[in-house]
Amino acid sequence: MITINNEPTAYTPIFLGTTQHSLRLSLKILIMVGMKLNDEIVETYNVTVSSIELGHLPNIGSEIAIDEITGSELSGFKAKLKQSDAQMQNTASTELEKLVDLKNVGRYQLLKGKDNMTQDMNTLEFDANHLKYVRQILNASQDSLAKQLKITRQTVNRFETGEQKISDRFLDKLLVAYPDLAESIEVQFDWVSLTFPDLTSKQVIADVLRLQENLFLERPTSQNFYTREMAFAGEKNIYIQDFAPVKNPETQAVDQKFGTTLYLTGKGTRLFEKALLEQSMNWRDFFEKARLYRGHLTRLDIAINDKWGLLSMNDLVKAVQEKRFWSKSKSYAVHGNVDDGWTVDFGKSPFVIRAYDKHKEQANKGYDTDVKTRVELELHQDKAEYVLDEWLNHDKKLVDITFDILYTYLWFTNGKIEDQQLKSDAVRDEIEATVEPMPAWSLLTALGKKMKFVREPKKQSVERIEKWVLKSVVPSLAVLKKTGHWHEIIEAINTVELSAEHEKLVMATTKNAITQASKQLNINFEKPTKKYNEDDDQGKGA
């Protein structure tokens, strides 16, 4: 069964060989396909398929997994394969492993140069002092903690005196006994940018994102040397920039320049996570797929959300002002104030660590959030690619990589760090051996590895417009209503013509299914938004 130009047929597609290989970077191949009916080839088509999706060429005369053929003799025919994204990735997995082996001559050859993120990467274990601080936060005595964990008080005491090492098993037990502690810190992506040198924006939408193209608004742009922009719902949350086709005035031929950049902003990552959910994919699946299309990370922001209020921005700012911190970067800056919220940046591009008052930031915009303080790792170019390589190619969880980087690059203390300590050959070791750490920061870096890397899928909404209307427009509407002008307002609302941006916003807001996988959906999107743990069963759980 195959569909030809939207008409279902009883044909079975048979592979009859290749007719032409294209050397263009679009990775397309032209093959001949026969339509078999009652053991006879009744029609043949020369169709263009993705060589990535096709993988190894089938044997001539064998069935080929083509689901649909569209086009004409004049414009050419294109074929869509039945392969799922997971199957497509498996097809190329062996070749990818070979490439990785070639790149990893040594363990850390993926990044070169003196400023390698992998140099002297450190880890922090959960120790006796962290347990004491946790007990203090929980307002629990040794007796009550022991009772909750079903162990003896003497065992708790041995942990806190250092007589007995704290095991992973004990820490897991602690987090089960105190679920608020287990949910206190979360890790999620907050910005993703990828360049695709061989694709156009429409190819990124159709093949990489697999979103519905009619939900994107096409408009001109001059940003980043590009000339065209495709914006989901007409807004800059999920958008792709590339080069608009140009017609040669002499030959009338259309020239299409390849190369594009995909941007997923903070809100865009949440919206795209809904698309991942629809396609039964997680972030790892998506990045592996993007690499098949030669996608290269240009920016990756990893957010550490402190929902408990473990970190106080006032305390962090005071520590910076009093020089009670150490950073691998000598560059740092403090912004904001007590009322509107503080922000502290450490480092410059391509790697910045940022801490800020997320709750106040959102409140100033009229929004609410359960995140108190956020710490972000903003990574560009090779720094971002390093994190992705470590996650995809080594047996590491993203939370482990995230907190190893945080601990290695930034450290806060309770006591002042003297100038002579900063001149030591082993500065970090000297500081940790002689200066008491800030308990909250130390606990964050030690406990973080036990936290979850989550997806939080959200639907496109008009919440921004609604909040503005309620805050700025409703009072004026009330005056008009009380003075007898309400019918004019209703008439104006009913007759107003929406802009192209607004039309796309309406369309994206009212559609439950935003991807090409809509026919396979069996998801009730009216249920409350749920978070998905990326590290449990590949993060695809219900």
Secondary structure as UniProt FT lines:
FT   STRAND          2..4
FT   TURN            5..6
FT   STRAND          7..9
FT   STRAND          12..21
FT   TURN            25..26
FT   STRAND          28..37
FT   TURN            38..39
FT   STRAND          40..50
FT   HELIX           51..54
FT   TURN            60..61
FT   STRAND          66..72
FT   TURN            73..75
FT   STRAND          76..81
FT   HELIX           85..103
FT   TURN            107..108
FT   TURN            117..120
FT   HELIX           128..138
FT   HELIX           142..149
FT   HELIX           153..161
FT   HELIX           168..177
FT   HELIX           179..182
FT   STRAND          185..196
FT   TURN            197..198
FT   HELIX           201..203
FT   HELIX           204..209
FT   HELIX           213..215
FT   STRAND          216..220
FT   HELIX           223..225
FT   STRAND          228..232
FT   TURN            233..234
FT   TURN            236..237
FT   STRAND          238..242
FT   STRAND          246..247
FT   TURN            249..251
FT   STRAND          254..255
FT   STRAND          260..264
FT   HELIX           266..278
FT   TURN            279..280
FT   HELIX           283..292
FT   TURN            293..294
FT   STRAND          296..306
FT   HELIX           313..321
FT   TURN            322..323
FT   STRAND          325..327
FT   STRAND          332..337
FT   TURN            338..340
FT   STRAND          341..346
FT   TURN            349..350
FT   STRAND          351..356
FT   HELIX           358..364
FT   TURN            365..366
FT   STRAND          373..380
FT   HELIX           382..393
FT   HELIX           398..409
FT   STRAND          410..413
FT   HELIX           419..422
FT   TURN            425..426
FT   HELIX           427..434
FT   HELIX           439..447
FT   HELIX           448..450
FT   STRAND          452..455
FT   HELIX           463..468
FT   HELIX           469..473
FT   HELIX           474..482
FT   TURN            483..484
FT   HELIX           486..495
FT   HELIX           500..510
FT   TURN            516..517
FT   HELIX           518..520
FT   TURN            525..526
FT   STRAND          532..533
FT   TURN            534..535
FT   HELIX           537..539
//
